């Protein structure tokens, strides 16, 4: 009983952290140097939690997926995020919340 | 006059170094910059007439080692500026009045400035770009001595390239032309054109630390018009096709590259040493 309670409490405590991660699909994000450039630009944004991933950014080139960690309590500035990705040389397509396992959660409404 | 100079610059060309990660692939982000140190070795003691090897009783040979310090700045992904500064160390045994004479020279060579103009298209799991690169070679090298490192000319070039990349496959096609100006002491390297094709695989990539490998195969075709004052310059006239593997390792903002170019076909104008096989290694950083 007590073990279940602790596990449930831990899940609840962790939930806000996972909810602060977002996934962006980025056209053309297929190479290592692409990853470095986008990471460099996005990690400089003031709302990025640099304590996670690589300076707050994780790139998966096989599926053109960019996961970002947002500082808990800070607002995600999507126009600034998309501008940073564009400045890094690529085209952001859409943005989603990330689940606790790093999968796509809910789409975030945004029209660039 | 001014417009004719501009046109002249635009129709001339730079010898492109195919698939140079630091200079070509990155940085493609605005305000990015990078440096690369590249060591190139080529040379041969194989004496040729036309496309045939012939006896070489005097032991005529020529070997050239060049260390390139290269830099790139990206204003935005459509416009870059590059600079390439060579340090040349060359030696040869040449025939003068039927006697073999050993000569050697070294020093800063001719600086090459480039202005790559790129148009990118990102679509799903593919990124591709077309590039036009006008270039200018400045005669900063010494043209004095028996075996000068520069012919003392201002040269202009143009390359047109296309590259396409997916997470697994990379392709590059690069066509260039160099228009060589008149140099000092009657020297003039011949105009040249070349085609580089790189096709390769990206067999390994680690998303966690952004490291991995590229393996590519290079095919390079060259035509050089015969130079004037060939006894002074290192330039050779003729045609050649070289081919060989390229291996690139990268981790974060660092990359290392090694390449071997083996001679598949060669024809020289008149009698001359073969250019020989070429080996190069490079190390680069991007910021």
Boltz contact constraints between the chains, C-beta under 6 A:
constraints:
  - contact:
      token1: [A, 27]
      token2: [B, 122]
      max_distance: 6.0
  - contact:
      token1: [A, 27]
      token2: [B, 123]
      max_distance: 6.0
  - contact:
      token1: [A, 28]
      token2: [B, 122]
      max_distance: 6.0
  - contact:
      token1: [A, 28]
      token2: [B, 127]
      max_distance: 6.0
  - contact:
      token1: [A, 30]
      token2: [B, 125]
      max_distance: 6.0
  - contact:
      token1: [A, 30]
      token2: [B, 127]
      max_distance: 6.0
  - contact:
      token1: [A, 30]
      token2: [B, 165]
      max_distance: 6.0
  - contact:
      token1: [A, 30]
      token2: [B, 166]
      max_distance: 6.0
  - contact:
      token1: [A, 30]
      token2: [B, 167]
      max_distance: 6.0
  - contact:
      token1: [A, 31]
      token2: [B, 165]
      max_distance: 6.0
  - contact:
      token1: [A, 32]
      token2: [B, 210]
      max_distance: 6.0
  - contact:
      token1: [A, 32]
      token2: [B, 212]
      max_distance: 6.0
  - contact:
      token1: [A, 32]
      token2: [B, 250]
      max_distance: 6.0
  - contact:
      token1: [A, 33]
      token2: [B, 25]
      max_distance: 6.0
  - contact:
      token1: [A, 33]
      token2: [B, 26]
      max_distance: 6.0
  - contact:
      token1: [A, 35]
      token2: [B, 210]
      max_distance: 6.0
  - contact:
      token1: [A, 36]
      token2: [B, 253]
      max_distance: 6.0
  - contact:
      token1: [A, 37]
      token2: [B, 27]
      max_distance: 6.0
  - contact:
      token1: [A, 37]
      token2: [B, 29]
      max_distance: 6.0
  - contact:
      token1: [A, 41]
      token2: [B, 29]
      max_distance: 6.0
  - contact:
      token1: [A, 60]
      token2: [B, 207]
      max_distance: 6.0
  - contact:
      token1: [A, 61]
      token2: [B, 167]
      max_distance: 6.0
  - contact:
      token1: [A, 62]
      token2: [B, 167]
      max_distance: 6.0
  - contact:
      token1: [A, 64]
      token2: [B, 125]
      max_distance: 6.0
  - contact:
      token1: [A, 87]
      token2: [B, 30]
      max_distance: 6.0
  - contact:
      token1: [A, 88]
      token2: [B, 29]
      max_distance: 6.0
  - contact:
      token1: [A, 89]
      token2: [B, 28]
      max_distance: 6.0
  - contact:
      token1: [A, 89]
      token2: [B, 29]
      max_distance: 6.0
  - contact:
      token1: [A, 89]
      token2: [B, 77]
      max_distance: 6.0
  - contact:
      token1: [A, 90]
      token2: [B, 122]
      max_distance: 6.0
  - contact:
      token1: [A, 91]
      token2: [B, 122]
      max_distance: 6.0
